[in-house]
Amino acid sequence: MRFLRSAGFRFALLFAVVFIGASALFALVLWYATAGSLDRQTAAALRTDTLGLMERWREGGPGALSEAVAERLSGDVENTAIYLLTGPEGQRLAGNLDRWPAGAEDDGAWITGIVERDGSRVEARIFTRDLGEGYRLAVGRDVEEKQRLRALLAEGFGWSALGAVVFAMAGAAVLRRALENRLRPAAMTARAIAAGDLSRRVPVAGRRDEFDRLGEGMNDMLDRIDRLMEAVRGVSDAIAHDLRTPIARARAKLEEALADSGDPDSLRAAMEQGIADLDHISRVFGALLRIAEAEAGARRAAFAPLDLVPMLADVAEFYGAAAEARGQALSVDLPERLELVGDRDLLAQAAGNLLDNALKFTPEGGQVRLTARAIGRDRVEIAVEDSGPGLSPEDRARAGERFFRADASRATPGSGLGLSLVQAVARQHGGELVLQEASPPPGLRAAMLLGPG
């Protein structure tokens, strides 16, 4: 039963059915072109001969018709012609048929069967016509040779059908075995992965066929799972590392306040510090939740057509005050309209993260520039360029990882989740985050590409 339920068996059965069906269709066409053609040729010859004899009947009556029948019989070299002309009393007036064939009482009747011709029994095909005044004409041909040929063709078709079935079954078995052999590596890899060996991959034969594409797709999926597992482990380590300090600091402050509870100012300062540390922890978890929502596409229901220009102008105005307070210059270059289908809140937060990062790492008197433009029909670019120290190529490659912070930014406040959220939002909108060196250097240009590429 397991064999009958296998996909290989179903594909093999389909192959066998298609092959047998094609063979049967070929046999039918061949039969129609051979045996059927013989029948059609015989029928056409009988009709033509009958029309000629009826013309003689109209010209000269029974006598002329009898002479025409005699002429045809005398000229029948192959001895296959059959004729019978009967009178009003049923008597034979001409022909070589002993008696009127049974079952041929109607005008224009076709008869195929055994008849008596000159004392011998033969298989014949006969066409009859009623000439009027009681006279009747039967015109036929001896079809024994053609019947033997039909029997020979039928026997050949029978053996061919048996061969086709055998070949179909053999081909089905070969097809099933080939399918099993091509799918076995994928199945073995899947079992190994299920057993915990995430390093296994499906071997690809290099034929660029459907099985290779399936293997490549599975390998891409496994690579993605492996990266996600590594990211999960990295996030777990990063959470433990980054949250340990504020939790330990909050606990130490609370213990210190508990030991010195008589001083209201110390107690208040400890409580404020503890609240600040807990707020930082809450922000970290909030950012992680927003990243998870963006990566899972949980907010796709909020997608709607929007004009990015007013939203980006609001974000730039909000961060413009912070830039002015730090002695930085924030410039904006936006088109009149920039339409996109997306989540306005997530896009605003992502743009805010880009500006916040740029302002955070740009020194006093530095320049930060926010730009947006359409690329083609459906793609949009939102870019923030700063004049800060920038990032090395190695750090740019890892900047989208959660909790990643370059060595130069360790002393700067933050959790290392800003660009991770931007990257997740870009991917949710069908795009990506691209980090490049600013032009002119130093500095960083962070571009969020949105829409299908």
Solvent accessible surface area in square Angstrom, and as a share of the most:
residue,aa,sasa,rsa
1,M,157,0.70
2,R,203,0.74
3,F,96,0.40
4,L,88,0.44
5,R,154,0.56
6,S,34,0.22
7,A,45,0.35
8,G,10,0.10
9,F,49,0.21
10,R,134,0.49
11,F,110,0.46
12,A,5,0.04
13,L,89,0.44
14,L,106,0.53
15,F,69,0.29
16,A,1,0.01
17,V,90,0.52
18,V,91,0.52
19,F,59,0.25
20,I,60,0.30
21,G,39,0.37
22,A,59,0.46
23,S,33,0.21
24,A,51,0.40
25,L,113,0.56
26,F,140,0.58
27,A,31,0.24
28,L,121,0.60
29,V,90,0.52
30,L,69,0.34
31,W,72,0.25
32,Y,138,0.52
33,A,59,0.46
34,T,44,0.25
35,A,0,0.00
36,G,13,0.13
37,S,24,0.15
38,L,34,0.17
39,D,52,0.27
40,R,103,0.38
41,Q,110,0.49
42,T,4,0.02
43,A,12,0.10
44,A,55,0.43
45,A,46,0.36
46,L,0,0.00
47,R,119,0.43
48,T,94,0.55
49,D,17,0.09
50,T,2,0.01
51,L,114,0.57
52,G,27,0.26
53,L,0,0.00
54,M,25,0.11
55,E,81,0.36
56,R,69,0.25
57,W,37,0.13
58,R,153,0.56
59,E,124,0.55
60,G,45,0.43
61,G,17,0.16
62,P,49,0.31
63,G,47,0.45
64,A,21,0.16
65,L,0,0.00
66,S,29,0.19
67,E,107,0.48
68,A,0,0.00
69,V,0,0.00
70,A,58,0.45
71,E,102,0.46
72,R,78,0.29
73,L,48,0.24
74,S,98,0.63
75,G,54,0.52
76,D,36,0.19
77,V,144,0.83
78,E,140,0.63
79,N,96,0.49
80,T,40,0.23
81,A,8,0.06
82,I,0,0.00
83,Y,4,0.01
84,L,1,0.01
85,L,0,0.00
86,T,5,0.03
87,G,2,0.02
88,P,75,0.47
89,E,154,0.69
90,G,48,0.46
91,Q,78,0.35
92,R,125,0.46
93,L,71,0.35
94,A,17,0.13
95,G,19,0.19
96,N,12,0.06
97,L,2,0.01
98,D,55,0.29
99,R,158,0.58
100,W,37,0.13
101,P,8,0.05
102,A,95,0.74
103,G,60,0.58
104,A,1,0.00
105,E,120,0.54
106,D,106,0.55
107,D,79,0.41
108,G,31,0.30
109,A,19,0.15
110,W,75,0.26
111,I,33,0.17
112,T,76,0.44
113,G,24,0.23
114,I,92,0.47
115,V,15,0.09
116,E,41,0.18
117,R,17,0.06
118,D,106,0.55
119,G,64,0.62
120,S,55,0.35
121,R,159,0.58
122,V,12,0.07
123,E,41,0.19
124,A,1,0.00
125,R,61,0.22
126,I,0,0.00
127,F,19,0.08
128,T,2,0.01
129,R,65,0.24
130,D,74,0.38
131,L,22,0.11
132,G,30,0.29
133,E,148,0.67
134,G,41,0.40
135,Y,37,0.14
136,R,61,0.22
137,L,0,0.00
138,A,0,0.00
139,V,0,0.00
140,G,0,0.00
141,R,50,0.18
142,D,27,0.14
143,V,10,0.05
144,E,56,0.25
145,E,115,0.51
146,K,65,0.27
147,Q,60,0.27
148,R,132,0.48
149,L,76,0.38
150,R,60,0.22
151,A,63,0.49
152,L,116,0.58
153,L,41,0.21
154,A,48,0.37
155,E,101,0.45
156,G,35,0.33
157,F,38,0.16
158,G,41,0.40
159,W,169,0.59
160,S,70,0.45
161,A,56,0.43
162,L,97,0.48
163,G,38,0.36
164,A,16,0.12
165,V,60,0.35
166,V,90,0.52
167,F,121,0.51
168,A,0,0.00
169,M,97,0.43
170,A,55,0.42
171,G,18,0.17
172,A,9,0.07
173,A,61,0.48
174,V,103,0.59
175,L,61,0.30
176,R,50,0.18
177,R,138,0.51
178,A,46,0.36
179,L,27,0.13
180,E,54,0.24
181,N,67,0.35
182,R,58,0.21
183,L,71,0.35
184,R,112,0.41
185,P,42,0.27
186,A,15,0.11
187,A,41,0.32
188,M,90,0.40
189,T,1,0.01
190,A,50,0.39
191,R,151,0.55
192,A,16,0.12
193,I,31,0.16
194,A,92,0.71
195,A,92,0.71
196,G,56,0.54
197,D,57,0.30
198,L,52,0.26
199,S,89,0.57
200,R,93,0.34
201,R,69,0.25
202,V,11,0.06
203,P,92,0.58
204,V,61,0.35
205,A,61,0.47
206,G,54,0.52
207,R,158,0.58
208,R,157,0.57
209,D,35,0.18
210,E,116,0.52
211,F,58,0.24
212,D,3,0.01
213,R,129,0.47
214,L,87,0.43
215,G,2,0.02
216,E,51,0.23
217,G,39,0.38
218,M,36,0.16
219,N,24,0.12
220,D,93,0.48
221,M,98,0.44
222,L,10,0.05
223,D,51,0.26
224,R,103,0.38
225,I,66,0.33
226,D,47,0.25
227,R,139,0.51
228,L,76,0.38
229,M,79,0.35
230,E,96,0.43
231,A,49,0.38
232,V,89,0.51
233,R,110,0.40
234,G,36,0.35
235,V,20,0.11
236,S,62,0.40
237,D,98,0.51
238,A,17,0.13
239,I,41,0.21
240,A,67,0.52
241,H,109,0.49
242,D,34,0.18
243,L,10,0.05
244,R,153,0.56
245,T,77,0.45
246,P,5,0.03
247,I,93,0.47
248,A,54,0.42
249,R,101,0.37
250,A,7,0.06
251,R,152,0.56
252,A,56,0.43
253,K,72,0.30
254,L,95,0.47
255,E,81,0.37
256,E,106,0.48
257,A,3,0.02
258,L,141,0.70
259,A,93,0.72
260,D,68,0.35
261,S,66,0.43
262,G,70,0.68
263,D,53,0.27
264,P,99,0.62
265,D,110,0.57
266,S,40,0.26
267,L,66,0.33
268,R,161,0.59
269,A,58,0.45
270,A,5,0.04
271,M,99,0.44
272,E,92,0.41
273,Q,57,0.26
274,G,5,0.05
275,I,101,0.51
276,A,52,0.40
277,D,4,0.02
278,L,105,0.52
279,D,66,0.34
280,H,46,0.21
281,I,19,0.10
282,S,73,0.47
283,R,149,0.54
284,V,2,0.01
285,F,91,0.38
286,G,19,0.19
287,A,13,0.10
288,L,18,0.09
289,L,119,0.59
290,R,86,0.32
291,I,1,0.00
292,A,46,0.36
293,E,69,0.31
294,A,2,0.01
295,E,88,0.40
296,A,83,0.64
297,G,19,0.18
298,A,71,0.55
299,R,73,0.27
300,R,128,0.47
301,A,108,0.83
302,A,53,0.41
303,F,47,0.20
304,A,49,0.38
305,P,114,0.72
306,L,28,0.14
307,D,32,0.16
308,L,0,0.00
309,V,22,0.13
310,P,70,0.44
311,M,2,0.01
312,L,0,0.00
313,A,44,0.34
314,D,79,0.41
315,V,17,0.10
316,A,7,0.05
317,E,135,0.60
318,F,149,0.62
319,Y,40,0.15
320,G,23,0.22
321,A,69,0.54
322,A,39,0.30
323,A,1,0.01
324,E,138,0.62
325,A,90,0.70
326,R,110,0.40
327,G,38,0.37
328,Q,16,0.07
329,A,43,0.33
330,L,38,0.19
331,S,51,0.33
332,V,67,0.39
333,D,72,0.37
334,L,40,0.20
335,P,48,0.30
336,E,166,0.75
337,R,147,0.53
338,L,8,0.04
339,E,111,0.50
340,L,22,0.11
341,V,88,0.51
342,G,2,0.02
343,D,3,0.02
344,R,110,0.40
345,D,92,0.47
346,L,3,0.01
347,L,0,0.00
348,A,23,0.18
349,Q,56,0.25
350,A,0,0.00
351,A,0,0.00
352,G,5,0.05
353,N,29,0.15
354,L,4,0.02
355,L,0,0.00
356,D,50,0.26
357,N,35,0.18
358,A,4,0.03
359,L,4,0.02
360,K,63,0.27
361,F,73,0.30
362,T,6,0.04
363,P,79,0.50
364,E,148,0.66
365,G,53,0.51
366,G,8,0.08
367,Q,103,0.46
368,V,1,0.01
369,R,109,0.40
370,L,0,0.00
371,T,22,0.13
372,A,8,0.06
373,R,127,0.46
374,A,62,0.48
375,I,58,0.29
376,G,68,0.66
377,R,234,0.85
378,D,90,0.46
379,R,39,0.14
380,V,5,0.03
381,E,10,0.05
382,I,0,0.00
383,A,3,0.02
384,V,3,0.02
385,E,39,0.18
386,D,15,0.08
387,S,45,0.29
388,G,3,0.03
389,P,96,0.60
390,G,22,0.21
391,L,46,0.23
392,S,48,0.31
393,P,87,0.55
394,E,122,0.55
395,D,37,0.19
396,R,57,0.21
397,A,87,0.68
398,R,122,0.45
399,A,9,0.07
400,G,12,0.12
401,E,81,0.36
402,R,68,0.25
403,F,14,0.06
404,F,32,0.13
405,R,37,0.13
406,A,10,0.08
407,D,121,0.63
408,A,98,0.76
409,S,11,0.07
410,R,142,0.52
411,A,105,0.81
412,T,30,0.17
413,P,110,0.69
414,G,33,0.32
415,S,22,0.14
416,G,21,0.20
417,L,4,0.02
418,G,23,0.22
419,L,22,0.11
420,S,5,0.03
421,L,3,0.01
422,V,0,0.00
423,Q,41,0.18
424,A,2,0.02
425,V,0,0.00
426,A,0,0.00
427,R,123,0.45
428,Q,8,0.03
429,H,14,0.06
430,G,44,0.43
431,G,13,0.13
432,E,80,0.36
433,L,24,0.12
434,V,42,0.24
435,L,26,0.13
436,Q,85,0.38
437,E,99,0.44
438,A,5,0.04
439,S,94,0.61
440,P,113,0.71
441,P,82,0.51
442,P,87,0.55
443,G,3,0.02
444,L,25,0.12
445,R,53,0.19
446,A,7,0.06
447,A,2,0.02
448,M,0,0.00
449,L,26,0.13
450,L,0,0.00
451,G,4,0.04
452,P,90,0.57
453,G,101,0.97
